[in-house]
């Protein structure tokens, strides 16, 4: 608990956010959203040591024995999402299959960051700084996507 209030797990926030995004969506868009969600959960699993303390890492080891997939998101609090969104946007293995996947992930990052920032127990200067980092990373990712697209067109 932070500030006397319960902080939701990262898994809860991610699943709720992507569930809302998938409402009324069909076909390729649904597939892209499912892949984006799965990759975000995998990113949390891969980088758990960056956002979890020793007690949480011990709990994570136990959680992985029951179900390894998404274990870090079930252990980490929602604030971990804010801290790892920049890695999710910048590391190539989380960019998706194509330009449209990449564009979707970039478009979703800020709304997801704002969703996490609205958690009452997470309000504070650290959360504001983490949201700012996500916003800056989104701007950089947009610039990179445009640059890559332009370079591809010139060939």
C-alpha positions in Angstrom: 0.0 0.0 0.0 1.1 3.5 -0.8 -0.2 6.4 1.3 -2.7 4.1 3.0 -4.5 3.2 -0.2 -4.3 -0.1 -2.1 -2.4 0.1 -5.4 -3.8 -2.2 -8.1 -1.5 -4.8 -9.6 0.0 -4.0 -13.1 -2.0 -6.9 -14.5 -5.3 -5.4 -13.4 -4.6 -2.0 -15.0 -3.2 -3.5 -18.2 -6.1 -6.0 -18.7 -8.7 -3.3 -17.9 -7.1 -0.8 -20.3 -6.8 -3.2 -23.2 -10.2 -4.7 -22.5 -11.7 -1.2 -23.0 -9.6 -0.7 -26.2 -10.9 -4.0 -27.7 -14.6 -3.2 -27.1 -16.4 -3.0 -30.4 -13.2 -3.8 -32.4 -12.9 -6.7 -34.8 -10.5 -8.4 -37.1 -6.9 -7.2 -37.5 -7.3 -4.5 -34.9 -8.2 -7.0 -32.3 -5.2 -9.1 -33.2 -2.9 -6.1 -32.9 -4.3 -5.1 -29.5 -3.9 -8.7 -28.2 -0.3 -8.8 -29.4 0.4 -5.4 -27.9 -1.0 -6.5 -24.5 0.9 -9.8 -24.6 4.1 -8.0 -25.5 3.7 -5.4 -22.7 3.2 -8.3 -20.2 6.3 -10.0 -21.6 8.2 -6.7 -21.3 7.3 -6.6 -17.6 8.4 -10.2 -17.2 11.7 -9.6 -18.8 12.5 -6.4 -16.9 10.9 -7.2 -13.5 14.2 -6.8 -11.7 14.3 -3.2 -12.7 11.0 -2.4 -10.9 10.6 -4.9 -8.1 12.3 -5.0 -4.7 13.7 -8.0 -3.1 10.5 -9.1 -1.4 8.6 -8.8 -4.7 11.3 -10.7 -6.6 11.0 -13.6 -4.1 7.2 -13.5 -4.6 7.7 -13.4 -8.4 9.8 -16.6 -8.2 6.9 -18.4 -6.5 4.4 -16.9 -8.9 6.3 -18.1 -11.9 6.1 -21.7 -10.6 2.4 -21.5 -10.9 2.2 -19.6 -14.2 5.2 -18.0 -15.7 3.3 -16.0 -18.4 2.5 -12.5 -17.0 3.8 -13.3 -13.5 5.6 -10.0 -13.1 2.4 -8.1 -13.9 0.6 -10.1 -11.2 3.2 -9.2 -8.6 4.2 -5.6 -9.6 2.0 -2.7 -8.7 0.5 -0.4 -11.4 3.4 2.0 -11.1 5.7 -0.5 -12.7 3.8 0.0 -16.0 4.8 3.7 -16.0 8.4 2.8 -15.4 8.6 0.2 -18.2 6.5 1.9 -20.9 9.6 3.7 -22.2 11.4 0.4 -22.6 8.3 -1.1 -24.3 8.3 1.7 -26.8 12.1 1.8 -27.5 13.2 -1.8 -27.5 12.9 -3.5 -30.9 11.5 -6.8 -29.6 8.3 -5.0 -28.4 7.6 -3.0 -31.6 5.2 -5.6 -33.1 5.2 -7.2 -36.5 4.9 -4.1 -38.8 4.4 -0.4 -39.1 0.7 -0.5 -38.0 1.6 -2.5 -34.9 4.3 0.0 -34.0 1.9 2.9 -34.6 -0.8 1.4 -32.4 1.6 0.8 -29.5 2.9 4.4 -29.7 -0.7 5.7 -29.8 -1.7 3.7 -26.7 1.3 4.5 -24.5 0.2 7.9 -23.3 -3.5 7.0 -22.5 -2.2 3.9 -20.6 0.3 6.2 -18.7 -2.6 8.6 -17.8 -4.7 5.6 -16.7 -2.0 4.5 -14.3 -1.4 8.1 -13.1 -5.1 8.4 -12.1 -4.7 5.6 -9.5 -5.1 7.7 -6.2 -2.4 5.9 -4.3 0.1 6.7 -7.1 -0.4 10.4 -7.3 2.7 12.4 -6.5 5.8 13.9 -8.1 7.4 10.5 -8.9 4.3 9.6 -10.9 4.3 12.9 -12.7 7.9 12.5 -13.6 7.3 8.9 -14.9 4.4 10.2 -17.1 6.6 13.0 -18.4 9.2 10.3 -19.4 6.5 8.3 -21.2 5.3 11.4 -23.0 8.9 12.2 -24.1 9.5 8.6 -25.2 6.3 8.7 -27.2 7.5 11.9 -29.0 10.8 10.2 -29.7 9.1 7.0 -31.0 6.9 9.1 -33.3 9.9 10.9 -34.7 11.7 7.6 -35.2 8.7 6.0 -36.9 8.4 8.9 -39.3 12.1 8.9 -40.0 12.1 5.2 -40.7 9.0 5.5 -42.9 10.6 8.4 -44.8 13.9 6.5 -45.3 11.9 3.4 -46.6 10.1 5.6 -49.1 13.4 7.0 -50.5 14.8 3.6 -51.3 
